Structures are given as structure tokens and as C-alpha cells.
Amino acid sequence: MKTFLVCLIVAGIGAAIAYNINESSYGRYEPHFGPIDFEGETTAANAMASLKKEWSEDIPKVELPDGNEHDFGIMQPDEEGEHIFRVKNVGDAPLTLKIGASTCKCTVGTLENESLAPGEETEVKMAWTVKTNETTFGQSAELRTNDPTQVA
């Protein structure tokens, strides 16, 4: 009986410690875009309406004047390629940029500037090394922004 009570107390203490660690790391998280409150069904239309209400003043807006894709063409294994994407803030508030996830370690992005004032432009360099003998191969990488209409 004593062993059972000791195990129960140790399990309770462990659960309390785990809860506190989790709460301090992840709890009380304030959403990036603020609260989204609406009645009824959640749809893209009412979610965007709620975001526009929260961001009704000045909002950042990302634009890639030359497009968001690049075809490296035919490349040999272990060959390296790179492409520079131009990124422009066409909004009315500062735009923040951050390199996000990529589909492979062979795809790497670098930023010239992490923050753009309205009207400013910067370059994002994507470098890629071919690591396979496949005839058709594709990779992608994310550029994360604070543009509420195009986060990644």
C-alpha cells in the first residue's frame, strides 16, 4: 500500500512539473494576428474580414515582381545553382521577412534585409545543390512574412 501511495505521489508531482514546463513554454500564447471572433461557421471569407478589421489601418503587403518560382533547368548531380528573388513591400506598414522551411537541406536561402519599409525592395538568394540522379526533381523554400494575406 505504501509503495502504491509513493508511486501515486511521484506521478502527481511529475505531472505537475510537466504541466508547469509546458505552460511556461507554450501557454498563454497571444495570437500574431489578434483574436478572431465570429459566430457560426469559419470560412475563408469571414476569417479575412476579421483580419482586415484587425489590420484596417496600415498593413504590409509583399510582392515578388519577378514571380515566386524559378526553373533551374537541366543540372548535373552535385552541380550548384542560385537565383535571386526580388521582394518588395507594396503595403503601408513595415514588412518583416524570415527564411522559413525548405523541402531539402540542399536548398538554402539568405536574406539581404529582414525588414522593409513601405516601397522598399530587397533580394533573397536561393542556392540549390543537386543531390540526386532523378530526371525530374524539384525543391521549394518558404519566405515568411507579416503580410496578413500572404504569410508564407
N, C-alpha and C positions, 0 to 999 in steps of 0.2 A: 504494500500500500504506500509506504514511504517513497519507494522508487517511482511509482506512478505519479505521486504528487510532485516530486522533484522534476520529473520529465515534463509535467504539465506546466510548472512554473517556468522552467527553462524555455519551453516552447513559447509561452506567453511573452517572456522578456525578449526573445528573438524576434517574434512578430512585431512587437512594439518598436524595437530598434529598426527593423526593416521598413516599417511604415514611416518612421521619422526620417530616415535617409531618403526614401522615395519622395516624401512630401517636400523636403528641403531642396531636392534636385529638380523635381518636375511639378510640384503642386503650386497652386496659386499663380498659374501662368496667365498673363494678360495677353489676349489675342493681338496679333500685329495690326489687324485692320479694325480693332474695336469690336464691340458686341454686335452681333447680327440678330435682331429680333423681328420676327414677323409671324403672323398667325397662319395656320393652315399648312399647306404643302410647300416644301422647299423646292424652288425651281431656279434655274439659271437667271431667269428674268427678275424674280424678286430678290435674289441674292445680289445681283448687280445694282438694282435700285437701292438696296440698303447700303452697299458700298459707296455708291455715288452720293448718297445723303451724308455719309460719314466724311467723304472726301469732296464735298461740294465746293470748297474753295479751290485752292491751287493744288493740283496733283501732278506728279511726274508722269511722263509718257515716253517710253523707249521706242526708238525707231532704228532699224538696220537698213540704211539707204541702199546697200548692195545686196540685200537679201540675207536669209539666215541659213543658207546651205551652200556648200562648195563641193564640187566634184574634183577629186584629186586625179582622176583619170587612171591610166594604167601605170602601176608601180610594181617594182620587183620586191621580193622578200628582203627585209632589213633596210629598205630604202626609206628615207625620211622626207616628209613634205611638210609645208606650213602654209597657212593662209591667214591674212589679216582681215578681220571683220571690222567695219566702221560702225560705231554705236553713237547715236545722237539722242539728246534729251529734247524732245519737241513739246514738253509739258511746261507747266508754270511753277514747278517746285523742284528742289534738288532731287536728282536721281542717284540712287546708290546701286552699285554693281558689285557682284561677287561671283567668282568662278564656282559653279556647282559641280554636280556629279558628272562623270563620263562613263561610257559603256565599257571602257577598257583602259588599263594603265598605259597603253600605247598612245592615248590621246591626252594631250596636256594643254591647258590654256593659261595665258598670262595677261594681266590687265595693265594698261598704261596708267589709268586713273580709276579710283574706286568711287568717286563722287563727281557728278556732272551738274553744273548749274544750268538753268534753262537756256537752251540754244547751244550749249557746249557739245563737243564731239570728242570721242576718244577711240582708241584702237584696242582690239582684243586679238591676240595672236594665238592661233590654234596650231599646235605641232602634232604630227602623227607619224608613227613608225610602223611599217607593215610587219606584222608578226605571223603571217600565215601564207600558205601557198594556194588558198582558195581563189577561184576565178572571179567571184563576185564577193565583195567584202565591204562592210560599212560600219562606221562608228559615229557616235554623237557625243556632244558635251553640252552642259547647261550653263547659261549665264543667268544668275539670279538677280532680280531687281525688286525695287519697292513700287513699281508701277502696278496699281491695283487691277489693271485689265490684262496684264501680261507679266506674271510673277516670275516665270521661268521660260 
